[in-house]
Every structure is written in structure tokens, then in C-alpha cells.
């Protein structure tokens, strides 16, 4: 996969690239690239934003600057770019990220994430350059960089070779393997601590009983959280 992030703060992603599962994915041939629109603006002083028409507080990322940045990076009209790869605007009002959305993105060969900043994007960026909008939750961050890291983390860990064990990403919270429910509880040594004992079934060695117990606990957590299990 080629995963690109359009951000005014590309240095923030240096730390992210060093995380073990991300580094594993990159060593496996996947890419995580950053593009700074400020490097491609035609405006003086590296300007990338302007005041909103109609008044109001804050600044808005300009459509002409984003056009120039995407055009320079991909050598194509950004209007056509979304037919070549998934171009996603990170915005609080977008489609909310969940495990099904992550699976969908992990199957893509190429993704571009546009990080908002200030008051967000000129709406023409979203309308004409983007194939999707995405939100990591119904709240507002100062910019899209942290959201981009959340998306990249969730997607990259789904890719083969990023995790230490091939089954690590199969049976986890909200996965199809658990019917969309949260993951079951885990325990490790010591088997008893301060009178708190690990459930006997996990010490029994009976794999079928353990599987049944884990699925039942997962279902209970789904019911108590008010989630909607997958059919």
C-alpha cells in the first residue's frame, strides 16, 4: 500500500514511522509519505489559508493551494486523482471510522489523507478533490494530523507482516470474527494474585471450552456497551 498524508506538519510523522508495527509494514514494502502544501503554494510568505467568506473566526485552507500541492505531488489534475486512488478529507463531519471502514481502506492499493487545520477546508477541496470524508469521532481536534495517525495505525496493522503474529489482527475488538463485539478479557501469570484468580476454564487446556468462554464474554461486552453486533 502507498499511504500519503497531506499535512502542514510532516515532521510529526517521524515518530510515528518508528513504531514497531509501522516500521514492520514499511520494511515489508508499504509506503507512508508526507506532502506539505506550504512547499507548493504560489502565495507570498508560504500562505496556505485565508479568512472565510461571510465572516467568522478562524482561517480556511485554500482550494488553489491544495490544487497546486496535489498537482505537483501526483503530476495530475486533482479532480482526476480521486479516480486513481482513495483521497480522504479528515473532517469531524465525515463518515465515522470503524473496523469495517478500516478493512475497506486496508484493501486499497493507495490512499491519500488530507489533514485539515484551522477552521478546516474550503468546501471545494472536499467536493472536487476527495472521494471520501472521514471522522475518528464526533469531536474536534486542532488539526487532522492525530486523526491521520489513528487511521494509518488502524490500517497499517491490518496489512500482512506488520504484527508479530499473523492471527493478532483477526480476533480482536469489533472484528467480524467476534461478530462486531469488543474483545474478550485476557489474563496472564500469576494465575492468582491478591486472591484474584484467573477463570478456571483458561487453565483447563480444553480449547473448545476456552473458545466458547471467550466468545460468550465478548458477546456480554457487546450487549453491555450497547453495540450492534454483526449479523
KEMAR-905539 format. One record per atom (N, C-alpha, C): z, y, x; residue in three letters. Coordinates in steps of 0.05 Angstrom, whole numbers, plus 5000, padded with zeros to 4 digits. Last residue first. Example, Ala and Ser with C-alpha at 12.3 -4.5 7.8 and 13.67 -1.06 7.14 Angstrom:
514249555257SER/514349795273SER/515750015258SER/515648865264ALA/515649105246ALA/515649345264ALA/
END
This chain:
523948144513UNK/523547914495UNK/523147664511UNK/529148464550UNK/526348404547UNK/526148164528UNK/534648824520UNK/533548604536UNK/530548564530UNK/536749434523UNK/534849294506UNK/533549064522UNK/543749614529UNK/541049594538UNK/539349434518UNK/549049684522UNK/547249784501UNK/544349774509UNK/552549454556UNK/551349704565UNK/549549834544UNK/553748974531UNK/555849184533UNK/554749454541UNK/548948694537UNK/549948754510UNK/551948984511UNK/548648644592UNK/546548774578UNK/547448864550UNK/553148344603UNK/553048614613UNK/550848774599UNK/551747864577UNK/554148024568UNK/553948314578UNK/547447714609UNK/546947774581UNK/549247944569UNK/550147604657UNK/548147814656UNK/547647904627UNK/553347174641UNK/554647424649UNK/552647664648UNK/549246804631UNK/551046894609UNK/552447154616UNK/547046744681UNK/545446854660UNK/547146954637UNK/551446514708UNK/550446774716UNK/548746904695UNK/552046024680UNK/554246224681UNK/553146494688UNK/547145774692UNK/547845844664UNK/550046054662UNK/547545724748UNK/545345884736UNK/546045964707UNK/552045384750UNK/552245654762UNK/550045834750UNK/550044934726UNK/552245074713UNK/552545354724UNK/546144804764UNK/545344864737UNK/547545014722UNK/549344704810UNK/547444924810UNK/546545004781UNK/555444584827UNK/553644504805UNK/551644724799UNK/559244774861UNK/556944644873UNK/554944544852UNK/563945044847UNK/563544764838UNK/561344624852UNK/564845564853UNK/565745394875UNK/565145104870UNK/563245794807UNK/561745874830UNK/562545704855UNK/567045594770UNK/564245494769UNK/562645554794UNK/571645894779UNK/571445614789UNK/568645514790UNK/571346564801UNK/570946374780UNK/570346094791UNK/576146744851UNK/573346724844UNK/573046524821UNK/582247054834UNK/580746824842UNK/577846844833UNK/587247444855UNK/584747474841UNK/582847254851UNK/591747434887UNK/591847294861UNK/589347314845UNK/589947674933UNK/592047814916UNK/592247694889UNK/584547264930UNK/585647494944UNK/587447644925UNK/580546704942UNK/582846814927UNK/584047034943UNK/576246624974UNK/576046524946UNK/578346624929UNK/574647215014UNK/576146965009UNK/575946884979UNK/567647065004UNK/570246995015UNK/572047245017UNK/564647354943UNK/564547224969UNK/567347164979UNK/560947464882UNK/563447424897UNK/562847304924UNK/557647844831UNK/557647684855UNK/560347674868UNK/555547874762UNK/557347934784UNK/557047744807UNK/548447964744UNK/551047834741UNK/552847914764UNK/544648564731UNK/545148314746UNK/548048224741UNK/542648774665UNK/543848824691UNK/544448554705UNK/536448524634UNK/539348584634UNK/540248654662UNK/531348344631UNK/531748624630UNK/534648714630UNK/531547794639UNK/531047894612UNK/531448194609UNK/531747654691UNK/534347684677UNK/533947804649UNK/526447674706UNK/527847414709UNK/530547414695UNK/525048204701UNK/524248014680UNK/525747754681UNK/530748614720UNK/528348464725UNK/527648284701UNK/535548874715UNK/533348964698UNK/530648824703UNK/538048674777UNK/538448824753UNK/535748924741UNK/534548074800UNK/536348304804UNK/536348464778UNK/531147624823UNK/533247604803UNK/535247834809UNK/527547854863UNK/526647704839UNK/528747724817UNK/528848054912UNK/527948254891UNK/527148114865UNK/530247614942UNK/532147824938UNK/531348014915UNK/526847214957UNK/527847204930UNK/529647434923UNK/525647295011UNK/523547334991UNK/524547334963UNK/530047685049UNK/529647425035UNK/527647475013UNK/529848195070UNK/530247975088UNK/529747705075UNK/524348605046UNK/527048505045UNK/527348255062UNK/518948665057UNK/520648895061UNK/523648805061UNK/515648225046UNK/516448275074UNK/518448495078UNK/512148494991UNK/512748265008UNK/513448345036UNK/515349014955UNK/513048924970UNK/513848684988UNK/519749234933UNK/518349024917UNK/516148894933UNK/521149644965UNK/522849394967UNK/521649174950UNK/517550044949UNK/517149904975UNK/518849644977UNK/519650214899UNK/517050094901UNK/516849924927UNK/524750434910UNK/524450224890UNK/521850074892UNK/523350804950UNK/525250594956UNK/524850364936UNK/519851154922UNK/518851004945UNK/520750764951UNK/523551354883UNK/521051204875UNK/520051034898UNK/527251604916UNK/528051394897UNK/525651224889UNK/523951964943UNK/525251754958UNK/526251534940UNK/522652294900UNK/520552144914UNK/521651924930UNK/527652514888UNK/526352334868UNK/524152174881UNK/528252824933UNK/530152594928UNK/528952404908UNK/523853184924UNK/524053014948UNK/525852774944UNK/523253544883UNK/522453274878UNK/522753084902UNK/529053974875UNK/526253924882UNK/525753624879UNK/533954024851UNK/532754264863UNK/529854224871UNK/533753664788UNK/534353684817UNK/533053944827UNK/536153534723UNK/534453704741UNK/535453704769UNK/535452964679UNK/537053174692UNK/535153324712UNK/534052424661UNK/533952674645UNK/536052874655UNK/530552104715UNK/532752134696UNK/532652404682UNK/526152094745UNK/528151894752UNK/530551924734UNK/519652154718UNK/522352264720UNK/524252044727UNK/512752294724UNK/514952104728UNK/517552254730UNK/506052274701UNK/508452434707UNK/510752234708UNK/499352124724UNK/501952054712UNK/503852284717UNK/494852334747UNK/494452114729UNK/496952054713UNK/493353024763UNK/495252794761UNK/494452584741UNK/490053464760UNK/490153314785UNK/491753054783UNK/490453694709UNK/487853644721UNK/487853474746UNK/495753744692UNK/493653684673UNK/491153584686UNK/498753894737UNK/499353644723UNK/497053554705UNK/496254374750UNK/496454164770UNK/496853894756UNK/497054674705UNK/494354584710UNK/494254374732UNK/502354844707UNK/501654614690UNK/498854514694UNK/505254944768UNK/503355054749UNK/502254824733UNK/511454584775UNK/508554604779UNK/507254794759UNK/517954874789UNK/516054654784UNK/513154724789UNK/521255274803UNK/521055214774UNK/519054994768UNK/522654954864UNK/523055204849UNK/522955134818UNK/518254394864UNK/520254554877UNK/520454814861UNK/515653714862UNK/516053984851UNK/518154134867UNK/511653284897UNK/514353384894UNK/514353674884UNK/507452784879UNK/507553074883UNK/510353174877UNK/505252194909UNK/507452324894UNK/507552614900UNK/500151734905UNK/500951994915UNK/503052114897UNK/498351074923UNK/499851254905UNK/500351514919UNK/494650474924UNK/495050744935UNK/496350924914UNK/494649974900UNK/493949984929UNK/494650264941UNK/499849764856UNK/497649944862UNK/497149944892UNK/504249474845UNK/501749324844UNK/499349504852UNK/508349834842UNK/508249654866UNK/505649494867UNK/507650054792UNK/506850214816UNK/506650034840UNK/509549634760UNK/506849734756UNK/505849884781UNK/514749594778UNK/512949364781UNK/510049454779UNK/516550094759UNK/516550034788UNK/514649804794UNK/516250014704UNK/514550224717UNK/514350174747UNK/520149614699UNK/517349554692UNK/515449754704UNK/524749884715UNK/523749664731UNK/520949594725UNK/523450594706UNK/524950354701UNK/523650124716UNK/523051294699UNK/522751064717UNK/524550834708UNK/520251614644UNK/522651544658UNK/522251284674UNK/515052074648UNK/515851804640UNK/518151714657UNK/517752764654UNK/515852544657UNK/516752284646UNK/520953204657UNK/519953124631UNK/518052894631UNK/522153304711UNK/524253204693UNK/523253104666UNK/517153034755UNK/518053244738UNK/520053144718UNK/512352894800UNK/515252844795UNK/516353074780UNK/505952674786UNK/507652914788UNK/510552834781UNK/501752234820UNK/504052254802UNK/505652514807UNK/496051874822UNK/497152134831UNK/499252214810UNK/493251294843UNK/495251394824UNK/496351654836UNK/486251374861UNK/488951294867UNK/490851404846UNK/481451514839UNK/481451354863UNK/484151244870UNK/482051864799UNK/480551624792UNK/480451424816UNK/484652274823UNK/486252104806UNK/484751864796UNK/480552554850UNK/482352384865UNK/483952194847UNK/477652904819UNK/476552634822UNK/478552444836UNK/480753354825UNK/480153254798UNK/479152964799UNK/480653444880UNK/483053324868UNK/482653234839UNK/474953264915UNK/475953444894UNK/478353304881UNK/476553054982UNK/475253014956UNK/476453214936UNK/479652985028UNK/476753045030UNK/475252975005UNK/485052925029UNK/483552695020UNK/480452745021UNK/486953405051UNK/488153155059UNK/486252915052UNK/483953815026UNK/483953785055UNK/484853515064UNK/485253724972UNK/482453714981UNK/482253675011UNK/490753814972UNK/489753554966UNK/486853514975UNK/490754374987UNK/492154175003UNK/491053894998UNK/487654624948UNK/486854644976UNK/488154424992UNK/490754504902UNK/487954424904UNK/487054414933UNK/495554764914UNK/495554474912UNK/492654364914UNK/493555294913UNK/494755184938UNK/494754884937UNK/492055344860UNK/490055374881UNK/491055264908UNK/496855284832UNK/494755084829UNK/492655104851UNK/503255404860UNK/500655504852UNK/498655274852UNK/509755314834UNK/507755234854UNK/504955284844UNK/513655874815UNK/512055644806UNK/509955574828UNK/520456114813UNK/517656124823UNK/516255864816UNK/525356474773UNK/524256264790UNK/521356304797UNK/525656724705UNK/526656684732UNK/525156464747UNK/520557094668UNK/522656884672UNK/523356854701UNK/513657204649UNK/516357284657UNK/518157044660UNK/508457114639UNK/510257124616UNK/513057194623UNK/507356714696UNK/506256894675UNK/508156884651UNK/512256664749UNK/510856554725UNK/509756764707UNK/510656824818UNK/512256864794UNK/510756764769UNK/508756294863UNK/508556564853UNK/510256584827UNK/507555924925UNK/508555954898UNK/508156244889UNK/506255904978UNK/505355674961UNK/506055714932UNK/504856265037UNK/505656265009UNK/504556024994UNK/504256365091UNK/504756095083UNK/505556075054UNK/502756885101UNK/505556815103UNK/506256535094UNK/497256905054UNK/498657005077UNK/501556915077UNK/493756325031UNK/495156565026UNK/496756645051UNK/491655835035UNK/489956045044UNK/491256315042UNK/495355255055UNK/495055495038UNK/493255695051UNK/496354825086UNK/493654855077UNK/493255095058UNK/501654775099UNK/499754755121UNK/496854815113UNK/504154755050UNK/504255005065UNK/502355015089UNK/503854235033UNK/501854425022UNK/501854685038UNK/504453695075UNK/505753945069UNK/503654145058UNK/504853015065UNK/503053235066UNK/504553485058UNK/506552375093UNK/507352625081UNK/505252845085UNK/506251665082UNK/505351905095UNK/506352155080UNK/507151025093UNK/508651235080UNK/507951495094UNK/503850395087UNK/503950665098UNK/505650845080UNK/504249705109UNK/504249915088UNK/504650185101UNK/504849345151UNK/502249455146UNK/502049665124UNK/509849185164UNK/508148985151UNK/505349095144UNK/512349635181UNK/511449445202UNK/509549235190UNK/513449835130UNK/511549975147UNK/510549795170UNK/517249465113UNK/514749495098UNK/512649635115UNK/521349555150UNK/520049285148UNK/517349305134UNK/522650075139UNK/521550015165UNK/520149745164UNK/524949975088UNK/522550155090UNK/521150095117UNK/529249655101UNK/527149545084UNK/524549715085UNK/532150025136UNK/531149765145UNK/528849655128UNK/530250705146UNK/531750505131UNK/530450225134UNK/526751055170UNK/528450885188UNK/530150685173UNK/524551365131UNK/522851165144UNK/524450975161UNK/528751715120UNK/528051505100UNK/526351285113UNK/528652075163UNK/530951895159UNK/530151665141UNK/523652315151UNK/524052175176UNK/526451985175UNK/523552605105UNK/522852325103UNK/523052175129UNK/524553135117UNK/526652985103UNK/526152685103UNK/519953335138UNK/521953235156UNK/524153075143UNK/517153555094UNK/516453285104UNK/518453165123UNK/517753945049UNK/519853865069UNK/519253585080UNK/514154025011UNK/514554245029UNK/516554185051UNK/509853454998UNK/512553584999UNK/512553825018UNK/507152894975UNK/506453174979UNK/508953344976UNK/506752265001UNK/508552454988UNK/507652734995UNK/503451634993UNK/503451905003UNK/505352084987UNK/502650995009UNK/504351154992UNK/504651435005UNK/498650455008UNK/498850725021UNK/500250905001UNK/500049765017UNK/500050005000UNK/500050255018UNK/
END
